[in-house]
Amino acid sequence: MTTVKDYLDERHDKLDFYTRAITNAHGQNHPEVFDVRQQYVKLCLDASNHKDLSDNFAKLRQTTKDYAIPGDVCPVFEATYHMLKTADAINAQI
């Protein structure tokens, strides 16, 4: 069974790059992506320290409106939210 930490570790380079990229590309129209970036960094830190991630994912769900994809965004934005939603689902199984 894949853990959240394993999932995030396997996708760290991509998610790190993507969360930065969407702030640059979409921050003006979607300022919530700056919070998504900060929450992702905290999520990784907490996962590395084997902390309970329930609050992290609750904040991400609130910030992203349950990972809703706006209609005016690029595939990188969409992929970022899908990966974070998958990590959230893995965490919910624990």
Biopython code that builds the backbone (N, CA, C, O; Angstrom):
import numpy as np
from Bio.PDB.StructureBuilder import StructureBuilder

atoms = [
    (1, "MET", "N", (0.839, -1.188, 0.000)),
    (1, "MET", "CA", (0.000, 0.000, 0.000)),
    (1, "MET", "C", (0.884, 1.251, 0.000)),
    (1, "MET", "O", (1.802, 1.379, 0.810)),
    (2, "THR", "N", (0.594, 2.148, -0.903)),
    (2, "THR", "CA", (1.344, 3.400, -1.002)),
    (2, "THR", "C", (0.921, 4.339, 0.117)),
    (2, "THR", "O", (-0.270, 4.518, 0.371)),
    (3, "THR", "N", (1.894, 4.933, 0.779)),
    (3, "THR", "CA", (1.597, 5.940, 1.800)),
    (3, "THR", "C", (1.619, 7.320, 1.146)),
    (3, "THR", "O", (2.122, 7.483, 0.034)),
    (4, "VAL", "N", (1.073, 8.301, 1.845)),
    (4, "VAL", "CA", (1.098, 9.672, 1.344)),
    (4, "VAL", "C", (2.539, 10.121, 1.163)),
    (4, "VAL", "O", (2.882, 10.752, 0.163)),
    (5, "LYS", "N", (3.381, 9.790, 2.135)),
    (5, "LYS", "CA", (4.786, 10.187, 2.044)),
    (5, "LYS", "C", (5.430, 9.589, 0.795)),
    (5, "LYS", "O", (6.142, 10.287, 0.073)),
    (6, "ASP", "N", (5.188, 8.304, 0.534)),
    (6, "ASP", "CA", (5.734, 7.659, -0.666)),
    (6, "ASP", "C", (5.226, 8.356, -1.928)),
    (6, "ASP", "O", (5.998, 8.650, -2.840)),
    (7, "TYR", "N", (3.932, 8.612, -1.967)),
    (7, "TYR", "CA", (3.324, 9.250, -3.137)),
    (7, "TYR", "C", (3.947, 10.624, -3.375)),
    (7, "TYR", "O", (4.316, 10.958, -4.501)),
    (8, "LEU", "N", (4.062, 11.419, -2.307)),
    (8, "LEU", "CA", (4.636, 12.758, -2.442)),
    (8, "LEU", "C", (6.120, 12.694, -2.794)),
    (8, "LEU", "O", (6.603, 13.487, -3.602)),
    (9, "ASP", "N", (6.838, 11.758, -2.193)),
    (9, "ASP", "CA", (8.264, 11.611, -2.502)),
    (9, "ASP", "C", (8.472, 11.269, -3.975)),
    (9, "ASP", "O", (9.365, 11.816, -4.622)),
    (10, "GLU", "N", (7.650, 10.366, -4.501)),
    (10, "GLU", "CA", (7.783, 9.950, -5.901)),
    (10, "GLU", "C", (7.483, 11.096, -6.867)),
    (10, "GLU", "O", (7.995, 11.119, -7.986)),
    (11, "ARG", "N", (6.663, 12.034, -6.437)),
    (11, "ARG", "CA", (6.243, 13.139, -7.305)),
    (11, "ARG", "C", (6.803, 14.485, -6.856)),
    (11, "ARG", "O", (6.368, 15.533, -7.334)),
    (12, "HIS", "N", (7.764, 14.455, -5.943)),
    (12, "HIS", "CA", (8.265, 15.705, -5.358)),
    (12, "HIS", "C", (8.777, 16.692, -6.409)),
    (12, "HIS", "O", (8.380, 17.857, -6.405)),
    (13, "ASP", "N", (9.647, 16.243, -7.299)),
    (13, "ASP", "CA", (10.218, 17.166, -8.283)),
    (13, "ASP", "C", (9.124, 17.784, -9.149)),
    (13, "ASP", "O", (9.134, 18.986, -9.413)),
    (14, "LYS", "N", (8.199, 16.965, -9.578)),
    (14, "LYS", "CA", (7.121, 17.448, -10.443)),
    (14, "LYS", "C", (6.209, 18.408, -9.680)),
    (14, "LYS", "O", (5.916, 19.501, -10.165)),
    (15, "LEU", "N", (5.757, 18.006, -8.485)),
    (15, "LEU", "CA", (4.861, 18.869, -7.715)),
    (15, "LEU", "C", (5.537, 20.150, -7.268)),
    (15, "LEU", "O", (4.905, 21.205, -7.243)),
    (16, "ASP", "N", (6.804, 20.076, -6.917)),
    (16, "ASP", "CA", (7.527, 21.282, -6.525)),
    (16, "ASP", "C", (7.573, 22.251, -7.705)),
    (16, "ASP", "O", (7.296, 23.440, -7.549)),
    (17, "PHE", "N", (7.919, 21.746, -8.869)),
    (17, "PHE", "CA", (7.978, 22.574, -10.074)),
    (17, "PHE", "C", (6.586, 23.095, -10.443)),
    (17, "PHE", "O", (6.421, 24.278, -10.741)),
    (18, "TYR", "N", (5.601, 22.217, -10.423)),
    (18, "TYR", "CA", (4.245, 22.602, -10.826)),
    (18, "TYR", "C", (3.641, 23.644, -9.888)),
    (18, "TYR", "O", (3.028, 24.606, -10.351)),
    (19, "THR", "N", (3.805, 23.465, -8.574)),
    (19, "THR", "CA", (3.211, 24.453, -7.661)),
    (19, "THR", "C", (3.869, 25.814, -7.825)),
    (19, "THR", "O", (3.213, 26.839, -7.639)),
    (20, "ARG", "N", (5.140, 25.845, -8.166)),
    (20, "ARG", "CA", (5.797, 27.129, -8.471)),
    (20, "ARG", "C", (5.278, 27.683, -9.796)),
    (20, "ARG", "O", (4.985, 28.874, -9.905)),
    (21, "ALA", "N", (5.167, 26.821, -10.794)),
    (21, "ALA", "CA", (4.757, 27.252, -12.132)),
    (21, "ALA", "C", (3.353, 27.845, -12.127)),
    (21, "ALA", "O", (3.110, 28.858, -12.783)),
    (22, "ILE", "N", (2.432, 27.232, -11.400)),
    (22, "ILE", "CA", (1.069, 27.761, -11.426)),
    (22, "ILE", "C", (0.966, 29.099, -10.697)),
    (22, "ILE", "O", (0.081, 29.897, -11.004)),
    (23, "THR", "N", (1.853, 29.356, -9.738)),
    (23, "THR", "CA", (1.823, 30.686, -9.118)),
    (23, "THR", "C", (2.243, 31.739, -10.144)),
    (23, "THR", "O", (1.675, 32.831, -10.188)),
    (24, "ASN", "N", (3.226, 31.411, -10.957)),
    (24, "ASN", "CA", (3.683, 32.358, -11.985)),
    (24, "ASN", "C", (2.652, 32.527, -13.088)),
    (24, "ASN", "O", (2.383, 33.647, -13.521)),
    (25, "ALA", "N", (2.073, 31.423, -13.546)),
    (25, "ALA", "CA", (1.166, 31.464, -14.687)),
    (25, "ALA", "C", (-0.247, 31.926, -14.321)),
    (25, "ALA", "O", (-0.912, 32.580, -15.124)),
    (26, "HIS", "N", (-0.708, 31.589, -13.115)),
    (26, "HIS", "CA", (-2.112, 31.817, -12.781)),
    (26, "HIS", "C", (-2.335, 32.666, -11.532)),
    (26, "HIS", "O", (-3.480, 32.933, -11.167)),
    (27, "GLY", "N", (-1.278, 33.084, -10.886)),
    (27, "GLY", "CA", (-1.414, 33.833, -9.632)),
    (27, "GLY", "C", (-2.236, 35.099, -9.743)),
    (27, "GLY", "O", (-2.938, 35.471, -8.803)),
    (28, "GLN", "N", (-2.155, 35.759, -10.874)),
    (28, "GLN", "CA", (-2.903, 37.009, -11.034)),
    (28, "GLN", "C", (-4.409, 36.764, -11.043)),
    (28, "GLN", "O", (-5.163, 37.520, -10.429)),
    (29, "ASN", "N", (-4.850, 35.721, -11.731)),
    (29, "ASN", "CA", (-6.281, 35.425, -11.817)),
    (29, "ASN", "C", (-6.766, 34.458, -10.747)),
    (29, "ASN", "O", (-7.960, 34.393, -10.456)),
    (30, "HIS", "N", (-5.836, 33.704, -10.161)),
    (30, "HIS", "CA", (-6.189, 32.706, -9.145)),
    (30, "HIS", "C", (-5.210, 32.827, -7.969)),
    (30, "HIS", "O", (-4.321, 31.991, -7.810)),
    (31, "PRO", "N", (-5.378, 33.875, -7.143)),
    (31, "PRO", "CA", (-4.424, 34.109, -6.048)),
    (31, "PRO", "C", (-4.353, 32.977, -5.031)),
    (31, "PRO", "O", (-3.408, 32.915, -4.245)),
    (32, "GLU", "N", (-5.334, 32.084, -5.033)),
    (32, "GLU", "CA", (-5.308, 30.948, -4.103)),
    (32, "GLU", "C", (-4.125, 30.018, -4.363)),
    (32, "GLU", "O", (-3.737, 29.252, -3.482)),
    (33, "VAL", "N", (-3.545, 30.079, -5.572)),
    (33, "VAL", "CA", (-2.426, 29.180, -5.866)),
    (33, "VAL", "C", (-1.196, 29.494, -5.018)),
    (33, "VAL", "O", (-0.349, 28.625, -4.812)),
    (34, "PHE", "N", (-1.093, 30.725, -4.526)),
    (34, "PHE", "CA", (0.015, 31.052, -3.621)),
    (34, "PHE", "C", (-0.156, 30.293, -2.306)),
    (34, "PHE", "O", (0.821, 29.811, -1.732)),
    (35, "ASP", "N", (-1.400, 30.186, -1.829)),
    (35, "ASP", "CA", (-1.673, 29.398, -0.624)),
    (35, "ASP", "C", (-1.468, 27.910, -0.889)),
    (35, "ASP", "O", (-0.967, 27.189, -0.027)),
    (36, "VAL", "N", (-1.853, 27.451, -2.075)),
    (36, "VAL", "CA", (-1.643, 26.048, -2.435)),
    (36, "VAL", "C", (-0.151, 25.730, -2.368)),
    (36, "VAL", "O", (0.241, 24.692, -1.834)),
    (37, "ARG", "N", (0.670, 26.610, -2.901)),
    (37, "ARG", "CA", (2.127, 26.398, -2.872)),
    (37, "ARG", "C", (2.622, 26.300, -1.430)),
    (37, "ARG", "O", (3.368, 25.382, -1.092)),
    (38, "GLN", "N", (2.211, 27.243, -0.581)),
    (38, "GLN", "CA", (2.651, 27.227, 0.826)),
    (38, "GLN", "C", (2.155, 25.980, 1.542)),
    (38, "GLN", "O", (2.883, 25.378, 2.332)),
    (39, "GLN", "N", (0.926, 25.598, 1.267)),
    (39, "GLN", "CA", (0.360, 24.417, 1.912)),
    (39, "GLN", "C", (1.052, 23.147, 1.419)),
    (39, "GLN", "O", (1.228, 22.202, 2.189)),
    (40, "TYR", "N", (1.439, 23.116, 0.166)),
    (40, "TYR", "CA", (2.175, 21.960, -0.356)),
    (40, "TYR", "C", (3.525, 21.823, 0.351)),
    (40, "TYR", "O", (3.913, 20.722, 0.742)),
    (41, "VAL", "N", (4.234, 22.931, 0.512)),
    (41, "VAL", "CA", (5.534, 22.893, 1.193)),
    (41, "VAL", "C", (5.367, 22.378, 2.626)),
    (41, "VAL", "O", (6.148, 21.544, 3.086)),
    (42, "LYS", "N", (4.344, 22.880, 3.328)),
    (42, "LYS", "CA", (4.094, 22.428, 4.703)),
    (42, "LYS", "C", (3.693, 20.950, 4.723)),
    (42, "LYS", "O", (4.110, 20.200, 5.606)),
    (43, "LEU", "N", (2.893, 20.544, 3.758)),
    (43, "LEU", "CA", (2.485, 19.147, 3.648)),
    (43, "LEU", "C", (3.704, 18.234, 3.529)),
    (43, "LEU", "O", (3.790, 17.214, 4.212)),
    (44, "CYS", "N", (4.633, 18.600, 2.671)),
    (44, "CYS", "CA", (5.845, 17.783, 2.490)),
    (44, "CYS", "C", (6.665, 17.717, 3.771)),
    (44, "CYS", "O", (7.169, 16.657, 4.143)),
    (45, "LEU", "N", (6.795, 18.849, 4.437)),
    (45, "LEU", "CA", (7.547, 18.891, 5.687)),
    (45, "LEU", "C", (6.890, 18.011, 6.746)),
    (45, "LEU", "O", (7.559, 17.230, 7.424)),
    (46, "ASP", "N", (5.587, 18.147, 6.877)),
    (46, "ASP", "CA", (4.868, 17.344, 7.870)),
    (46, "ASP", "C", (4.899, 15.852, 7.524)),
    (46, "ASP", "O", (5.022, 15.010, 8.414)),
    (47, "ALA", "N", (4.789, 15.527, 6.240)),
    (47, "ALA", "CA", (4.858, 14.121, 5.824)),
    (47, "ALA", "C", (6.228, 13.541, 6.148)),
    (47, "ALA", "O", (6.334, 12.398, 6.592)),
    (48, "SER", "N", (7.273, 14.327, 5.929)),
    (48, "SER", "CA", (8.639, 13.868, 6.227)),
    (48, "SER", "C", (8.836, 13.628, 7.714)),
    (48, "SER", "O", (9.621, 12.769, 8.118)),
    (49, "ASN", "N", (8.118, 14.396, 8.526)),
    (49, "ASN", "CA", (8.204, 14.250, 9.979)),
    (49, "ASN", "C", (7.149, 13.305, 10.534)),
    (49, "ASN", "O", (6.948, 13.227, 11.746)),
    (50, "HIS", "N", (6.471, 12.582, 9.632)),
    (50, "HIS", "CA", (5.480, 11.564, 9.992)),
    (50, "HIS", "C", (4.364, 12.122, 10.881)),
    (50, "HIS", "O", (3.911, 11.461, 11.816)),
    (51, "LYS", "N", (3.933, 13.343, 10.575)),
    (51, "LYS", "CA", (2.832, 13.954, 11.316)),
    (51, "LYS", "C", (1.507, 13.567, 10.683)),
    (51, "LYS", "O", (1.452, 13.130, 9.533)),
    (52, "ASP", "N", (0.430, 13.737, 11.460)),
    (52, "ASP", "CA", (-0.920, 13.542, 10.939)),
    (52, "ASP", "C", (-1.191, 14.643, 9.913)),
    (52, "ASP", "O", (-1.015, 15.824, 10.212)),
    (53, "LEU", "N", (-1.609, 14.270, 8.732)),
    (53, "LEU", "CA", (-1.774, 15.216, 7.635)),
    (53, "LEU", "C", (-3.224, 15.644, 7.418)),
    (53, "LEU", "O", (-3.519, 16.345, 6.450)),
    (54, "SER", "N", (-4.119, 15.242, 8.290)),
    (54, "SER", "CA", (-5.544, 15.547, 8.119)),
    (54, "SER", "C", (-5.806, 17.042, 8.020)),
    (54, "SER", "O", (-6.570, 17.479, 7.160)),
    (55, "ASP", "N", (-5.183, 17.828, 8.885)),
    (55, "ASP", "CA", (-5.382, 19.281, 8.844)),
    (55, "ASP", "C", (-4.803, 19.883, 7.571)),
    (55, "ASP", "O", (-5.384, 20.807, 7.001)),
    (56, "ASN", "N", (-3.660, 19.366, 7.121)),
    (56, "ASN", "CA", (-3.056, 19.858, 5.884)),
    (56, "ASN", "C", (-4.028, 19.701, 4.713)),
    (56, "ASN", "O", (-4.244, 20.630, 3.933)),
    (57, "PHE", "N", (-4.604, 18.511, 4.612)),
    (57, "PHE", "CA", (-5.506, 18.251, 3.497)),
    (57, "PHE", "C", (-6.826, 19.001, 3.650)),
    (57, "PHE", "O", (-7.425, 19.396, 2.650)),
    (58, "ALA", "N", (-7.283, 19.203, 4.871)),
    (58, "ALA", "CA", (-8.502, 19.997, 5.084)),
    (58, "ALA", "C", (-8.293, 21.419, 4.574)),
    (58, "ALA", "O", (-9.181, 21.993, 3.944)),
    (59, "LYS", "N", (-7.126, 21.982, 4.846)),
    (59, "LYS", "CA", (-6.818, 23.340, 4.358)),
    (59, "LYS", "C", (-6.711, 23.361, 2.837)),
    (59, "LYS", "O", (-7.186, 24.297, 2.193)),
    (60, "LEU", "N", (-6.094, 22.343, 2.264)),
    (60, "LEU", "CA", (-5.998, 22.276, 0.800)),
    (60, "LEU", "C", (-7.386, 22.161, 0.166)),
    (60, "LEU", "O", (-7.667, 22.820, -0.835)),
    (61, "ARG", "N", (-8.244, 21.335, 0.740)),
    (61, "ARG", "CA", (-9.605, 21.203, 0.203)),
    (61, "ARG", "C", (-10.349, 22.528, 0.274)),
    (61, "ARG", "O", (-11.073, 22.894, -0.653)),
    (62, "GLN", "N", (-10.167, 23.245, 1.378)),
    (62, "GLN", "CA", (-10.830, 24.540, 1.528)),
    (62, "GLN", "C", (-10.278, 25.546, 0.514)),
    (62, "GLN", "O", (-11.046, 26.243, -0.148)),
    (63, "THR", "N", (-8.962, 25.622, 0.391)),
    (63, "THR", "CA", (-8.321, 26.574, -0.507)),
    (63, "THR", "C", (-8.682, 26.305, -1.959)),
    (63, "THR", "O", (-8.914, 27.234, -2.732)),
    (64, "THR", "N", (-8.727, 25.025, -2.325)),
    (64, "THR", "CA", (-8.959, 24.645, -3.729)),
    (64, "THR", "C", (-10.429, 24.386, -4.045)),
    (64, "THR", "O", (-10.769, 23.996, -5.162)),
    (65, "LYS", "N", (-11.292, 24.603, -3.068)),
    (65, "LYS", "CA", (-12.726, 24.290, -3.223)),
    (65, "LYS", "C", (-12.889, 22.833, -3.661)),
    (65, "LYS", "O", (-13.535, 22.524, -4.663)),
    (66, "ASP", "N", (-12.279, 21.958, -2.868)),
    (66, "ASP", "CA", (-12.296, 20.511, -3.129)),
    (66, "ASP", "C", (-11.654, 20.160, -4.471)),
    (66, "ASP", "O", (-12.149, 19.322, -5.225)),
    (67, "TYR", "N", (-10.543, 20.826, -4.737)),
    (67, "TYR", "CA", (-9.718, 20.555, -5.932)),
    (67, "TYR", "C", (-10.468, 20.839, -7.230)),
    (67, "TYR", "O", (-10.240, 20.183, -8.247)),
    (68, "ALA", "N", (-11.362, 21.819, -7.185)),
    (68, "ALA", "CA", (-12.111, 22.215, -8.385)),
    (68, "ALA", "C", (-11.157, 22.879, -9.385)),
    (68, "ALA", "O", (-10.358, 23.740, -9.018)),
    (69, "ILE", "N", (-11.252, 22.470, -10.632)),
    (69, "ILE", "CA", (-10.386, 23.002, -11.688)),
    (69, "ILE", "C", (-11.107, 24.174, -12.363)),
    (69, "ILE", "O", (-12.158, 23.981, -12.976)),
    (70, "PRO", "N", (-10.553, 25.385, -12.257)),
    (70, "PRO", "CA", (-11.160, 26.520, -12.957)),
    (70, "PRO", "C", (-11.130, 26.291, -14.475)),
    (70, "PRO", "O", (-10.293, 25.543, -14.979)),
    (71, "GLY", "N", (-12.022, 26.921, -15.171)),
    (71, "GLY", "CA", (-12.132, 26.717, -16.605)),
    (71, "GLY", "C", (-11.055, 27.382, -17.442)),
    (71, "GLY", "O", (-10.922, 27.088, -18.630)),
    (72, "ASP", "N", (-10.286, 28.275, -16.837)),
    (72, "ASP", "CA", (-9.323, 29.063, -17.611)),
    (72, "ASP", "C", (-7.864, 28.741, -17.281)),
    (72, "ASP", "O", (-7.001, 29.616, -17.342)),
    (73, "VAL", "N", (-7.599, 27.490, -16.934)),
    (73, "VAL", "CA", (-6.237, 27.150, -16.512)),
    (73, "VAL", "C", (-5.598, 26.130, -17.459)),
    (73, "VAL", "O", (-6.265, 25.504, -18.284)),
    (74, "CYS", "N", (-4.292, 25.994, -17.305)),
    (74, "CYS", "CA", (-3.500, 25.112, -18.170)),
    (74, "CYS", "C", (-3.482, 23.681, -17.621)),
    (74, "CYS", "O", (-3.902, 23.433, -16.491)),
    (75, "PRO", "N", (-2.990, 22.749, -18.437)),
    (75, "PRO", "CA", (-2.909, 21.348, -17.996)),
    (75, "PRO", "C", (-2.015, 21.151, -16.763)),
    (75, "PRO", "O", (-2.246, 20.222, -15.989)),
    (76, "VAL", "N", (-1.014, 21.994, -16.564)),
    (76, "VAL", "CA", (-0.140, 21.875, -15.381)),
    (76, "VAL", "C", (-0.940, 22.166, -14.118)),
    (76, "VAL", "O", (-0.794, 21.470, -13.113)),
    (77, "PHE", "N", (-1.777, 23.183, -14.167)),
    (77, "PHE", "CA", (-2.643, 23.520, -13.034)),
    (77, "PHE", "C", (-3.537, 22.320, -12.716)),
    (77, "PHE", "O", (-3.645, 21.894, -11.566)),
    (78, "GLU", "N", (-4.168, 21.789, -13.752)),
    (78, "GLU", "CA", (-5.058, 20.643, -13.590)),
    (78, "GLU", "C", (-4.308, 19.443, -13.008)),
    (78, "GLU", "O", (-4.807, 18.790, -12.090)),
    (79, "ALA", "N", (-3.134, 19.152, -13.524)),
    (79, "ALA", "CA", (-2.334, 18.013, -13.038)),
    (79, "ALA", "C", (-1.937, 18.204, -11.574)),
    (79, "ALA", "O", (-1.922, 17.247, -10.800)),
    (80, "THR", "N", (-1.620, 19.435, -11.201)),
    (80, "THR", "CA", (-1.245, 19.732, -9.817)),
    (80, "THR", "C", (-2.392, 19.387, -8.873)),
    (80, "THR", "O", (-2.197, 18.700, -7.870)),
    (81, "TYR", "N", (-3.584, 19.866, -9.201)),
    (81, "TYR", "CA", (-4.737, 19.600, -8.350)),
    (81, "TYR", "C", (-5.072, 18.110, -8.325)),
    (81, "TYR", "O", (-5.458, 17.583, -7.281)),
    (82, "HIS", "N", (-4.931, 17.430, -9.457)),
    (82, "HIS", "CA", (-5.210, 15.989, -9.485)),
    (82, "HIS", "C", (-4.228, 15.226, -8.584)),
    (82, "HIS", "O", (-4.635, 14.325, -7.851)),
    (83, "MET", "N", (-2.950, 15.579, -8.635)),
    (83, "MET", "CA", (-1.973, 14.889, -7.787)),
    (83, "MET", "C", (-2.232, 15.164, -6.310)),
    (83, "MET", "O", (-2.128, 14.254, -5.487)),
    (84, "LEU", "N", (-2.567, 16.400, -5.965)),
    (84, "LEU", "CA", (-2.858, 16.722, -4.574)),
    (84, "LEU", "C", (-4.126, 16.011, -4.103)),
    (84, "LEU", "O", (-4.196, 15.548, -2.965)),
    (85, "LYS", "N", (-5.119, 15.927, -4.972)),
    (85, "LYS", "CA", (-6.360, 15.217, -4.628)),
    (85, "LYS", "C", (-6.085, 13.724, -4.422)),
    (85, "LYS", "O", (-6.660, 13.103, -3.528)),
    (86, "THR", "N", (-5.221, 13.161, -5.234)),
    (86, "THR", "CA", (-4.866, 11.745, -5.073)),
    (86, "THR", "C", (-4.148, 11.517, -3.749)),
    (86, "THR", "O", (-4.422, 10.542, -3.050)),
    (87, "ALA", "N", (-3.235, 12.411, -3.408)),
    (87, "ALA", "CA", (-2.547, 12.300, -2.115)),
    (87, "ALA", "C", (-3.546, 12.402, -0.963)),
    (87, "ALA", "O", (-3.434, 11.679, 0.028)),
    (88, "ASP", "N", (-4.510, 13.292, -1.096)),
    (88, "ASP", "CA", (-5.563, 13.449, -0.084)),
    (88, "ASP", "C", (-6.352, 12.143, 0.039)),
    (88, "ASP", "O", (-6.655, 11.707, 1.150)),
    (89, "ALA", "N", (-6.685, 11.521, -1.084)),
    (89, "ALA", "CA", (-7.444, 10.268, -1.055)),
    (89, "ALA", "C", (-6.633, 9.156, -0.399)),
    (89, "ALA", "O", (-7.187, 8.344, 0.342)),
    (90, "ILE", "N", (-5.350, 9.109, -0.657)),
    (90, "ILE", "CA", (-4.479, 8.110, -0.007)),
    (90, "ILE", "C", (-4.485, 8.335, 1.485)),
    (90, "ILE", "O", (-4.571, 7.382, 2.259)),
    (91, "ASN", "N", (-4.394, 9.591, 1.899)),
    (91, "ASN", "CA", (-4.397, 9.917, 3.328)),
    (91, "ASN", "C", (-5.709, 9.511, 3.992)),
    (91, "ASN", "O", (-5.719, 9.075, 5.144)),
    (92, "ALA", "N", (-6.809, 9.655, 3.270)),
    (92, "ALA", "CA", (-8.126, 9.318, 3.825)),
    (92, "ALA", "C", (-8.278, 7.822, 4.072)),
    (92, "ALA", "O", (-9.090, 7.408, 4.899)),
    (93, "GLN", "N", (-7.494, 7.003, 3.354)),
    (93, "GLN", "CA", (-7.567, 5.544, 3.498)),
    (93, "GLN", "C", (-6.846, 5.048, 4.739)),
    (93, "GLN", "O", (-7.028, 3.905, 5.158)),
    (94, "ILE", "N", (-6.041, 5.897, 5.313)),
    (94, "ILE", "CA", (-5.229, 5.473, 6.466)),
    (94, "ILE", "C", (-6.065, 5.457, 7.729)),
    (94, "ILE", "O", (-5.559, 5.127, 8.801)),
]
sb = StructureBuilder()
sb.init_structure("model")
sb.init_model(0)
sb.init_chain("A")
sb.init_seg("    ")
for serial, (resi, resn, name, xyz) in enumerate(atoms, 1):
    if name == "N":
        sb.init_residue(resn, " ", resi, " ")
    sb.init_atom(name, np.array(xyz, "f"), 0.0, 1.0, " ", f" {name:<3s}", serial, name[0])
structure = sb.get_structure()
